[in-house]
Structure formats: structure tokens, C-alpha cells
Amino acid sequence: MDTSTISQPAADQKLVRGLGLLDSTMLVAGSMIGSGIFIVSSIIGRQVGAPGWLLVVWIVTGLLTLMAALSYGELAAMMPKAGGQYVYLREAFSPLWGFLYGWTLLLVIQTGTIAAVAVGFARYTGVLIPWFSESNYLIPPIRIGGYALSLSTAQLLGLAMIALLTYMNTRGLKLGKLVQNVFTTAKTGALIALIVLGLIVGLKSGAGAENFKDFWTLRGGLQDVGRGLTAATAFGLFVGICVAQTQSLFSADAWNNITFTAGEVVNPKRNVPLSLAFGTFLVIGLYLLANVAYLATLPFAAIQNAPSDRVAVATANVIFPGAGATIMAVAIMVSTFGCNNGLILAGARAYYAMAQDGLFFRRVRELNKNHVPAWGLIIQGIWAGFLVLPRVVHPDGTYGNLYGNLLDWVISAALIFYILTILGIFLLRKKQPDAERPYRAWGYPIVPALYIVGASVILIVLFIYQPATSWPGLIIVLTGVPIYFLWRKSDAT
């Protein structure tokens, strides 16, 4: 493709470098902390069956996330451009691989997460205002085969949240980063408060003492983790730890979003790698401590069987009897609002970079008067909003959310892109040995290689033991191949 024919933004349309180190770190941490940490430990507890193995799952997630973030720092400092991971894959492999990542990001990864977080916000708002409910329909479900379209009051609030944050981010980077900093500070403080109070109350009551006495003893109903395996056998436990990573890794995901905004970071060669390190260290540390607080406060059976998997609510109810659900609802509303602001702000920059290469709608490569990719924000918002509406019809006649299935399907695909991106560090060291590298991947080549091996093992286990949720993700990625060639052809004409 002859990129010389692609018009570049005028001087007054350039992205504004308005994100300092603190802002960038807040974007990393704020995008990572959503609602997952307040829920998924209950699911993981059923998959691995013991307090010690629950912490092992989170330790594995922490190590993998930190290794990836420290490795990405080299690419971020080497190519401090808008688009981040899209650019890294394009340069290390080919424009096709960059496009496939951007395509999957738009189709499901970013937009599906935005939809999920928006409805999560609405669900917890419903704790305070019961009118917001997924079963309180403004437009009842309209069946279309195994799917349905509906508009409940919860879905309406989710749509309103996406629209509001999208609009706010079209008003300029300054407003977007203000919202991010305020809400990240608030939700980080709330999580720290939950940890500290949980540990204090748990140590005084001794409710979780049994968890630490029989740290590795399996207990409770163990969940099938694939092909009839459970954590009751050594191999089943290994598979369970790998399968559980779909919960914990997803809860710790989106740390890479700062790379999408590198074109707006002050001194990006320094600040993007540092923010990746600081933000991930902060969040992973808080996640590990949160799980220790759960174990200190609740018997393991209560973690495994928390109503609707809301283990943080169960913990808060011990700390504040009778008021825990309300307190956690407010905390999670703050958390999800800040999380979605970061996701919406960052995602549009990836589509902007794709459009600059002629691989997305031409209007998306334009910046508005506030120096932000407004068309990228709008298209992302429209698609994320659409994903809020479709429902999956279960065999018993109840409804699920389509974005939930989509996100289950693309977790494995997202892992493939992480592996490829870190493999790109090795390839670029050979392809571009003389390129400026202000920061070099910590522990290279051992740490990046360990990530590739560890993530690949998890990926293989998922494809073998969770085929129903793994293979569809690969199909979603591959749908981008004909789209890529069509876009190249249309741009060349």
C-alpha cells in the first residue's frame, strides 16, 4: 500500500501531548480496575477449590501481567505513537497483523468490554434505585432465533453512560483525563479501604482463620473445568489454574490501553514505560491484597457460594452488617464509571492510527477542534451501544447478554495478540537493531520469553479444555482477513 497518498492531519489538528506521568499511571490503573476484582474470586474458588490455590491463580496473573507490561515498555519507548499495540504488531509482523488486532479490538475486545462495564454500572445502580433492572423492560425481548433484542431500564442506563462518556471525551483530552484521575483516585481509595477494613475485621473475628490453617485443602463443590476434570486431581488442578486465568487475567486486563494514547503523552519515551510499570504494580498489589482480605473475612465456602458471585459484597456485609450491599454498589459504580472512561478515551486512538494507514474510515483520521479523534469515539460508542441490546436466549428461556459470550470467546484471541506483541520484541531487535530504544525490556530475553511460554501454555489448555469459548474467538479474528484486503483495495482506488 502506498501510504504517501494518505493525507496527514494539518498542523493545527495534531494530537495534544497533555498526559503527564501521573495522568498516564491513572489511565493504566483506572482502565484495569473495573468490577471483576469484586466478583471473579468466587468463580475461581469453585474452579481451584482451596484458599492457597486461589492466591496462586492471582499470583500467576500478577506475574504474567507485570512481565507483559515491563516488556511492552520497550516497544512503547521505541514507537511512542498513537495506536500502541496496533503499531507494534504492524511494525514487527505486517500491516495485516496490526489490522487484525485493531479489527478485533473494535468488534469485541474494547467495545464488548465497554458494553459489559456499562451494564455492570447499571446493575449496581439498581441496588440503589431498583427501577434500573435488566428485567424491567421498556421494549420486551423480540426473539430472533436463539437471540433476542430488548431494551430494559438497565440497558437504557448503560447506553446513557456510554453516550455521556463518549461525548465528554469528544470535548478534549483535558476533560477526559480529569474524569479519569478523579474516579481512579476514588475507586483506588475504596479498594484500599475494603482491604484494610476487611483485614482488621477478619483478624478480630477469626472468621477466615480456617482458610489459612488448611491453606491447600480442597473443599466445597468443585467446578468442571473441561472434559469432566476438576481440581480433585493434580492434572485437573493444573487445568483449573489455567482455565481460571480467563477470569483473573480479564479482571487485570486493559493495562495496555496507555499505549494507544502514546501520541498524547508528555515525554512518552519515558512516561509510557514508567506508567505501565507503576500502574500494573499498583493494581496487581491491590488485587492480591483484596483476595487476602476476602480470605481473612469469609469462610472459603462463603467465597465459593457468594450470592451472584459478589464476594466483595459478602465481605462488606461482614464489615458493615446490613449496609454492605449499598456501600459496595456505590464503590462499584465509581469503579465502573472510571474504568469505562479510560476504555473509551484510549480505544478511539487505535482506530485513529488504523485510519492514518488507510485501514479504517477516512473520517476517523481527522481530529476535531478539540484535537481528539471524535469520529473514532463516535463509531466506537455506537458499536458498543449496539452490543448492549442483543440478548442470548438460554435453553430454560432466561436471557443472557451477547457481549458476555463475545468476551468469553475473544479472551483466548486477546492472549494470542499479547504473545505475538511480545514476540515482536525479539523480531524487532533483529529487524531494526539500530533503532533507538530509550528503555529496554526488563530481564530480556528471559522475562519476555517466560511470558510467551506461560501464556502459550494457558492458551493451549484453553483450546483443548474450553473449545466452546476458545475457537469462536479465533474465527472472529479471522473475519478481519477479507475486510483487510477490501479496505486496502478501496484505499488504493
N, C-alpha and C positions, 0 to 999 in steps of 0.2 A: 504494500500500500504506500502510495506517495503522500506522506504526511505534510509535505511542503505546501500542498493545496489547501490544507485546513487553516482557516483564518484563526489568528490568535486574538485574545482579548486586547482591547485598546489599553493604553497606559492607565487611564482613569478607571478601568474595570478590573484591575489586578486585585487579587486577594489581599486582605489587610492582615499583617502579622500582629495580632493582638492578644495571643495566648502566651502568657509567661509560664515559668516552671510550675508555680502553684496552680494556675488555671489548668495546665496540661495534666498535672497529677490528679486534680479533682475530676477531670474528664475520664481518666483511666479508672479511678476508684468508683466514681458515680455511675459509669456505664456497667461496671461489674456487679455492683450491689443492687439487686432488684428484689424479687420476692422468693427466689429459690432457696436461699440460706434459711429462711423461716419455715420451709416445708420439706425439702427433699431428704433430710436426715431420717425422717420416719420411713420413707421408702427404702433408703439404703439399709436401715436397721433390719428390715424384713429380708433384704437380699443377702446380708452377710451374717446376721444372727448373733453378734456379740459386740459389747462396747469397744473392745480393743480393735476389732476389725472395722468398726465404723470409723474410728480415728485413722486407721491405716488407709482407708479409702480417701479421706480428706488429705492425708499427708501425701499420698501418691498424686492427687490432683494438684496440691500445692507445689510439689517438686516439678511436675510437668509444666505447670503454668509459669513458674519462675524461670525454668530453663528456657522455655519458649520466649518469654519476654526479654530475658537477657540476651538471647540470640538475635531477636528482631532488632535490638538496638544497633547492631552493625549495619543492617540494611537501612534503618531509619536515618542514621547519620550519613550514610553513603548516598542516599537518594531522598533528601528532605523535600519531597514534592507532595502536592495534593493527590490523594488516591491510595497512598500507602501500599497495602498488601497487593492491590491490583498492579501497581507499578513494579513491585518486586518480582512477581510472577511473570510479568511481561518481559522484564529485562533478563531474568535468569533462564527462562524457557522460551516463550514466544508470545506474541500478542494473543494467540488463541487461548493459552492457559490463563492469561490475565483476564480475558473476556469471560471465560467460563466461571471464574471466581466472581467477577462483578455481576454476571447474569444470575448466579445462584444467590448472591447477596441481595439483589433486587427482588428476585422471585420469592425467596423464602427466608434466608438467614436473617437479614436485617428487618425486613418488613413483617415477617411472621413473628419475630421477637417483639417488635413494636406492638403488633396486634395483641399478642399474649399479655404483654405488660399492661396495655391499656385496659383490657378486660379484667386483669388481676386488680388493677386500681379500682375498677367499678365494683368488683365483688366485695372488696373490703370497705368501700364506701357504703355498700349495702348493709354492713354491720351497724353503721351509724344511722343510715337512712334506708329502712327496709324497702322503700318503693323501688330502689335500684336493685333489680333481681333479674337473673337470666331466665326466670320462668314467668316474669311479668311482661307479657308481650304487647307491644304496640301493633306489630304485624305478626300474627301467629306463623309458625313454620309452614312453608309451602314445600311439599315433598317433591323432589326430582330424583327418582330412582332411590339410591341409597343415601342421598344427601337431601338437605333442606336449606331454604333461605328464611331468615327470620330477622325481626328487629325487636329485641327486648329492651327494657329500660337500662339494663346493664350495658348492652351493646351500644345503645344510644350515648351513654356517658363515655364509653370507650372511644366512640367516633368523635365526640366533642373534645376529648383530651388530645387525640391525635391532631385534630384541626387546630386547636389552640396552640399547641407547641410548634406545629409546622408554621403557623402564622407568625408566632413570636420569633422564630428563627429566621424568617424572611426579613425581619426588621433590622438585622445586623448581628455581627458576632458579639458585640458588647452586651446586648441583652441576653443572648444565648448563654454566654459564659457567666453572667450574673446569676441567672436561674440555676445553672449547674453548680456554681460554688455554694450558693445558699442551701440548696437541697442536699448536696453531698455532705456538707458540714452537719446539717441537721440529722440526716439518717446515719452518718457515722457515729455521731454522739448518741443516738438512740440505740444503736447496736452495742456500743461500749457500755451504756447503762444496763442493757439486758444482760450482758456478760458479767459485769461487776455485781449487780444485784443477784443474779442467778447463782453465782459462786458463793456469795455471802449467805443467802438463804439456804442454799443446798448444804453448805458445810454446817450450818447451825442445826438444820432439821435432820441431817443424815439420810435424807430420802434416797439419795443416789449412792450411798456407801457401798451397797451390794455390787454396783456396777464396777467398782474399782477393786473389790475383793476377788470377784470371779471375772477378771478382765477379758479372758479369751473363751469362756464357757458359752457354747451356743445355747440359745433359748428362744422360746416363742415359736409362732408359726413361720416357717421359712418359705420364702417365695421361690417359685420355679424360675430359674434364670436362663432356661433354654434346654430343650431336648430332655426334659424331666430331671435335670440336675438341680440340686440345692446345695447350700453351704454345709450340709451334713457330711460331705466327703471332701477330702483335701482338694481334689481337682474341681469339684463343684464350688468350693470356696474361692479358688483362683478365678474361675469363670465369673463368679458372683462379684468379685472385686473389680474385674474388668467391665462387666455389664453396669455396675453401679457408677462407673465413671461417666456414663451418659447423663446421670443426674448431677453429680458434683462438678464435672467439667463444664456443663451447660450453665450451672449457677455461677461459675467463676469466669465465664466467657465474656467477650466484648472488650477485654483489655487491649486488644489490637486497634480499637477504634481511633485512638490518638494518632495512629499512623495515617489515617485518612485525612486528617486536618493539618498535616505537617506544613502545608503551604501557608498556614496562618499562625504558626508558632514562632515566637521570637527566638533567634539563635537555635534553630531546630537541630543542628548537628550536635548540640549539647543537651538541649532541653527535652527532646523526644526520647532519647535513650534513658535519661535520668527519670523522666516521668513514668516510663514503662517500669523501671526498677522500683521506684518509690511507691507507685500506685499498687502494683501487684503484691509487693511485700506487705503493705498495709492491709490490703483486703484478705490475703491468704492468712495472715496472722489473726485477723479478726474472725475469720471463718473457723479456724482451728479452735480458738478460744470459745466461740459460740457453742461448738459441739461439746467442749468440756463442760460448759455451763449447763447444757441440756442434761448431760450425764450426771452432773452434781445435783441437779434439781429433781429429776424424774427417774423412777424405776425404768429399766430398759423396756419392759412390756408397755409402759405408758408412752415411750418414744415410738415403738413399733406400731402402736394402735391409736395414735393421736387422732381425734376426730377430724376427718377430711385432710389428714396428714399435717395438720397445723401444729407442729411440735413447738414452735415459738409461742403460740397462744397458750398451749398447755403449760409451758414454763412460766409465762407471765401470770397465769391464773394462780400458780403457786406463790409467786412474789406478791401479787395484788389480788387476793381472793375476791372473785366476783367482778373484778374490773379488768382482768387480763385481756379479754377479747376486745374490749373497746380500746384499750391502750395500744395493743398490737395492731389493731385496724388503722389507727392514726399513724403509727410508725411505718406500716407497710404502704399506706397511701403516700406518705412523704417519700419513701424509698422508691416506689414505682414511678412517681412523677419525675423525680430527678433522673432516674435510670432512662426513662423514655426521652427526656430532653437531650441527654447525651447521645443516645442512639440516633435520634432524628437529626441532630446537628451534624454528627460525623458521617452518617451514611451518604448524605447528598454529595459529599466531597468525592466519594468514589465514583459516582455516576458522572460527576463533572469531569474527572480525569478520563473516563472512558469516552465521553463526548469530545474531549480535546483530541483524542486519537481517531475520531470519526467512527466510533463503535457504539454510539448512542444518539438519541435525538439531537439535532443540531442546536435547538434552543437551550439544551441543558448545558452547553459550554459557554453560555452567556452569564454574566453576573449582573445583578440588578444594581440600582443606585446605592444600595447599602453594602455593596461588594460581597454578596453571598450568592451562591448558585440557587436562586429562587425556584427555577423550573425543576431542578433536581429534587428540591424539597417538596414541591407540589406533587410531582409524579410519584415520589416515594410515599407521600401522605395518602394519595388517592388509592394506591395499591394496598397499603397497609390497612386503610379503612375498609376496603373491599373484603380483605381477609377476615375481618371481624364478623361478617354477615353469614357465610356458609356454615352449616352445621352437619355433623356426621350423625346418621341415624343408627343407633345400636340395635342389635337383634331384639332386645327387650322393649324397643320403642322409645327409649330415652335418647337424649341428644348430647352429642359432644361438640367440640369446636374443631373445624377443619385445620386451623393453624396448629393445633396441638399435634395432629397427625403429621403435618408437613414438617414441623420442627423435629419430631421423633425421627422422621425419615432422613433429614439432612444433617443430623449430628455427625454421622459417620462421614458424610461428604465434607463437612467443615473440617474434620480431623485430617482428611486427605490433603486439603489445601494447606493446613498448618505444616504437615510433614513436608510437602513439596516446597513451601516457602523456606523452611529451614535447610532443606537440601540445597536450595538456591544459594545459600551462603557458600557452600563448598564449590558449586559450579561457577559462581562469580569470582571467587578467588583465583580460579584458573582462567576464566574468560577475560577478566579485567584485573590482572594482578597489580597494575599500576594506578588503579583508581584510588582517589583519596578516601581513606577510612579513618575519620576522626575518632571513632570508637570501634574497637574490635570485640567480637563476641566473647564474652567471659568464658574461660575454660575451653576455648576452641583448641582442638577439634572434639575433645571428649564430651563436653556438655551438650553441644548440638547433636552429636552422634547418639548420646544416651536418650535424648528426647525422641529422635527418629525411631530408635529401637523400641522404646517404651510405648510410644503412640502407635507404632505399627503392630505390636503385639495386641494391644487393646482393639485395634481396628480389625485384625484377623479374627479375634474372638467374636466381635460383634457380627461380622459377616457369616460366621459359622453358626453361632448360637442365637442370634437375633436377626435372622434373614428377613423377616417381615418388615422390620423397620430400617434395615441397612441397604438392601438392594434398591428399593424405590428411590433413595437419595441419590444413588449413582445415576439412575435413569433421569432424574430431574436435572442433574449436571449435564448429562449428555444431550438433553434437548437444546442446549445452547450451541451445539456444534453447527447445525444448519443455520441458526439465527446469526451466528458469527459470519458465515460466508455470505449470507444475504446482505448483512449490513456492510461488509467490505465492498460487495458488488455495487450496492446502491450509493455508497460514498464515492466510489471511483467514477461513477457516471455523472 
